Amino acid sequence: MLLVVSFFDNVILSNFLASVDKRVSTSLLIGFIVLSAINISSQSVLLYTLKKYVFHFKTRLINFCLFLSLVAIVIFGFFLSIMILQMVFLKSYEFFYFKFIVFLSYSTSILILLPLIYKLMYWFKHNHNSILLLYSLSLSVFLLSNVFAIVILNIEFDKSAQRISFFSNPWDTTSLRDLIYSKLYDISSIISFGLTWFGTALLIKHYSRKMGKILFSVLISLPLIYYIGNLDFVIFPLFNDLAFDNPNLFSFLILLLSGTKQVGGVFFAIGFLSAAISTSNNVLKSFLTIIAIGFMLLYSSNQISLLQTISYPPFGLNTITILNLSALMIFIGLYSSALSISKDKKILLQLHTELERSYGNFLWSIGSDEWLTHIQKTVNKITLSPDYEDENIPSSLSTEDMIQYAQDVAKELEKEKLK
């Protein structure tokens, strides 16, 4: 739903801002009100769902990020309501609310992404996983692009009026400014997109065996080609003549290429969704799905072009508010699943050690009723231990999972005995 909101907010409804009659029309204002209502309600439902999933993960960092996002969403809803009332009765809105929402969204996303990047770098240091490195680098560059976005928008906003009405054409000034920070923002966005695309490609590369390397390469290249085709330095030199010869066709082409962020977000989600489908662990399945939705929303919400125009109604504003929640979803999904997996490894190691020690002194044969009873007692002993019952970090292992693991360990011990 939020992905649809971002598409309509930035691509569809923004095309009706060119004339005064369209900007002042009641139907356009109703469209903005509907988008705002869907946006805030959807974010509230998602945040409530997240709190249910991480109820047992009572770490200070997770609680802080949840509280930060909650406060941000409440402020978004309150300020958007004020702006809507002003537009309904005054046909204008105070620019302060617009500016505050934008900077609050970027600030909260940066505060959430910083500890996430640190954790990814820490995990890579210990695991040396190339996918971890790619995602940590892509999010680092993404965070850098957010910083450039704040600088760009701050420069643009300093020249804005205190009240924004339907009289001024949003396309007259801001979209034509050429700032060095704009180029840095574009470069960092391209690098971040490319790194995330590469990480996703590695994450789903096992599908190349099923569909063939050529078909797989073609399919995963389409989002990258689509993204590159929408870059200003690519599209305008190629279709500059078309803009004058056939402006309607050119406008349709621009509209067709305007969904690159949404398409890229969906592609980035595929890697984690495929991992969620392939795992039988329900806890991991939930967290991988949360990560997938987070990445899908993160790249589709970071769009500043329309924000620079400071339009009436303020389209682009709903999209940027999603940035805060998407960063939270990625953080909670990755951090919580890492905590759970780490605890699972610790429990399985303890189980392996217990069985290995008891096997040396055990007189019954593996597979007998006595041995199965011993496994059950060992598993029960671990499940009653303080580490397993620690509610701050719940384990995704069930008693059945541990018994199955214990039986696998027993078979390995029997094989070693026969050698």
N, C-alpha and C positions, 0 to 999 in steps of 0.2 A: 504493500500500500504506500509506504513512504517513497519507494522507488518511482511509483506513478506520480506522486506529489511533486517530486523533484523534476520529472519530465514535463509535466504540465506547467509547473512554476517557471521553469527556465526556457522551455522550447515553444510550447503551444500558446499560452496566454500572453506571453511577452510580445508576440507578433501583433497585438492589438494596441500598442502604445504609440504608434506613429502619428495619430491625429488627435486633436483636442476632443472631438466628438466621441471617439472611442475611449479615450482615457476617462472622460467624465460619465460614461454610460453606466447605468445601474447594473447591467448584466455583468460587466467586467468586475465591478466591485463585489457583486455576489460571488463571482468565481474566486476572487481572493479570499472572501470570508469562508467559503466552503473548503478551500485548500487549507486555510489556517486551522479550521475546526478538525479536519481529518488529520492534519499533521500533529497537533498537540495531543489529541485523543490517542492516536496511534503510538506516539512516543510514550505517553503515560502507561498504556497497556504493556508495551515492551519493557519498560523499566520495572513495572510490577512483576512481570514474568521473570525478569532477571533476578530480582530480589528473592523470588521463590526458589530459583535454581541454586543460588549461592547462599541460601539461608544458613547452611552448616559451616560455610567458609568464613568464620568470624575473624578475619584478619583486619588489622587497622587500615591497611592500604585499600582493600576492597571496600570496606565500609566508608572510607573517605571519598573514594571515587563515586560510589553510589549516592552519597549525600551531595556531592558536588553537582552531579547530573540532575538530581531531584530539584535542587535549588534553581539550577539553570532553566529547567523545563517550566517550573512555576513562574519564573520571571518572564520567560518567553511568552507564555500564555497570557500573563497579566498585561504586559506591554503591547502585545498584538491586539488585545481587546481594546485597550485605550486608543490605539491607532485606528482601529476599525470604527469606533464611536466617533472619533474626530473626522474621519472621512465621510461618515454618514451624515453628520450634522453640520460640519464646517467645510466640507469639500477640500480638506487639506489635513496634514498631520505634522506633528512636531518632529523635527529631524533628530532630536536627542534620543528618542526611543529607537529609531532605526539604527543609529550609531551604536547605542549601548548593546542592542541585541547582537549585532555583527561582532563586536569586539569580545563580548562575553562568550559567544560560541567558539571563536578561535582560541580564546584564553583557556577555557575549560578543556578543549580537545588537546591543547598543548600540554596542560598539566597532567592529563591522563596518559598521553602518549610517552612522555618522558620516562616514567618508571617502567613502562612496557618495553621500551627500547633498551633500557638498562638490563632488564631481565633477559631479553633475547640475546644480548651481547654476552651476558654471564653464562647462559646455557650453551652458547656457541663455543665459548672458551673451554668448557668441560667436555662437550660432545663433538666438536669440529664437524658439525653438520652443515653442508653447503646451503641447504634450503633455509636453515635458521639464519645464516649469514645474509642471504639475499633478502629475506623479509625484514631483518633488522636494518639493513642498509636502505631498503625502499621506504620504510617508515621514518628513518632518520631524515632522508631527503624530503619526504612528504612533510615532516614537521618543519623543515627549513623553508619549504614553499609556503607554509602557513605564516611564518614570520615575514617573508617577503610580501605576502598578501596583506598583512596588517599594516606594513609600511606604506604600500601602494594606496590602500583605502584611506589611511590617515591623511595622506597628501591630498587625495581627491576630496575628502570630507571637509578639509579646512576651507575650501572654496565654496562650500554649499551654503544655501540660505537656511535660516532657522526653521522656516516652515516650507513644506513641499506641497505644491498644489498641481492641478492638472494643466495649468497654463504653459509651463516650460516643457519643451521637447527633450526627453531624456537622451536622445541620440545626438544632440547638437554639440556637446563639448567633451564630456569625459571620455567617450569612446575613441576620440581622436588624439588623446594625449599620448606622447611617447616617452615613457620613463625607463631609466636604466633598471629600476627595480622590476618593471614589467617583464623585461627580457630575462632577468634572473628568475623570476617566478615561472615563466614559460619553460626555461631550461630545466629548473628543478622539478617541475611537474612532469616533463617528458622523461627525465631520468628515473623518477619515482615510478611512473607508469611502466617503463621498460623493465626495471628490476622486479617489480611485482609480477609482470607478465612472465618473465623468465622463471621466477620462483614457482608460479602456478604451473608452467609447462613441465618443470621437473617433478612437481607433486603429482601430476596425472600422466606422466610418461609411460606408466605401465599399460595404458590403453593403446599404445602404439603396437603392442603385440597382437591385440585383438583386431584392430582395424587396418593395420599396415602403416609403415612409417610415412609413406607419401601422403596418404589421406589424413593421417594424424597431423603432420606438419602443415598441411593446407588449412585444416580446420582451426588449429591454434594460432595460425598467422592472421586469420581474418580480423579478429579484434584489434591487433596491432596495426594492420593496414588501414582499417577503418579509423583508428585514432590518428595515425599520421596524415591521412587524407583530409582531416578537419583542421590541421594546423594552418595558421594564417599564411606562413611563408610557403606553404604548399598549394593551398586552394586558390589564393588570389592570383598568383602568377599564371596558374593553369587556366583559370576561368575568368580572367579580368575582362576579356573581350565579350564574353557571354553576359556579363553584368550590364553592358550597354546595348548589346544586340537583342537580347531576350531577357529582360529583367525578371519576368514572371518565372521562367525556367530556372534562372539563377537563384531566386528566392526559394523555389522548391528544392533545389539542390542543397542550399544552406540548411533548410529545415530537415532534409534527409540525413545530413551529416551532423546534426546538432545533438544527437543522442549518444555520442561517443563515450561520455563519462558513465552513462547508465549501462551501455553494452560492456564496457570494460569492467564495471563493477560486478555484473552478472558472471562474466568469464572468471574473474578472480574468486568468486564464490564456488565455482564448480570444483576446484581442487579439494576444498574442505568438505563439500557436500559428498563428493565421491568417497572420501575417507570415512565420513559418517555412515554412509550406506554399507561400506565394506566391513565395519566393525560390529561385533555382536554385543559390545559393552555399552549398555544404555546410558551410563554416566558420560562416557567419552562421546557417544553419539550426540547427546544433547549439547555438549560444549563445542564440538566441531560444527554443529549447525549454527550455534550462536556466532562463532568466528566467521562462518560463511556469510551470514546476514550482515555482520559488521563490516567486512571488506566490501560487500556489494554496496552498502550505503555510504561508506567512507569516501570512495572515489567518485560517486555520483553526486555527493553533496558539496564537494570543495570546488565551487564555481564562483568567480568574482566578477565576471564580465558584466552581468546585469546589476550587480551591487554598485558598480562604478557609475552607472547611469542615474542612480537614486530616483527611480521612477515613481509615478503615481498611477495606480496603486503600487505599493513596493514589492513587485515581483522579484524573486530571487532571495527574499528574506526567509521564507519558510524553508527553502532548501538548505541554507547555511546553518539553520538551527539543528538540523539532523547530524551535523558534524560531531557535536558533543556526544550524542548517544551512540553513534557508530564507533567512535574511539573507545567508549566504555565497553561495548560488546566485544570488540577484539581483545581488549585487555582482560576482561573477566573470563572469556573463553579460553585464551591461551594460559593465563596465570592459574586458573582453577584446575584445568586439565593437567597442567604440569605438577601442581601440588598433589592431585589425586594419583597420578601415575607414579610419582616419587614415593608416596606412601605404599602403593601396591608393590613396588619393587622391594621396599624394606620388609613388608610382610612376607612376600614370597621367599626372600633370602632367609628370613628367620625360620620359615617352614622347611626350607631345604636343609638348613643347618640342623634343625631338630631331628629330621628324618635320617639324615646322614649319621648323626651321632647314635641314634637309637638302633639303626640298622646293624651297626657293628656288634652290638650286644644282644641282638634279637635272635631267638632260636627258631621262631616260626618261619615258614616259607612265605615269600611275598605272594599275595593273592589269596591267602587263606583267610578264614573268617576272623582269626585272631589278629592278623596283620591289618585288615580293614577296620577292625575295632580300634586298633592302635592309631591308625590314621585319623579316625573320627575324633579320638580323644586329643590328639595333637592339634588338630584344627580348632577344636573347642577351646583348648588352652590358649591359643593365639587370639581367637576372637574375643576372649574375655580379658585379654591383656590391656593395660592402659593405652598403649600405642594404637591399638585397633579401635578402641572406644572413644578416642579423642574426637569430639564433635567438631572441633575447629577445622579438621581436615578429614572429611569422610572418605572411606575407601570405596572404590567401585567394584571390589571383589565380593562376590557372594560366597556363602559356605560351600555351595556346589562347585564354584570355580576353584576354590582352594583344595577341595577333595580331588577334583580332576587333576590339578597340578601335582598334588601329592602322589597320585597314582602314576603319573608320568615320571616323576622323580624316582619312584620305586622301581619302575621298569629300567631306567638308566642305571640304577645301582645294581640291579640283577645282571645286566649286560656286562658291567665292569667286573662283577664277581666271576662270571663265566670265562672271561678272557685269560 
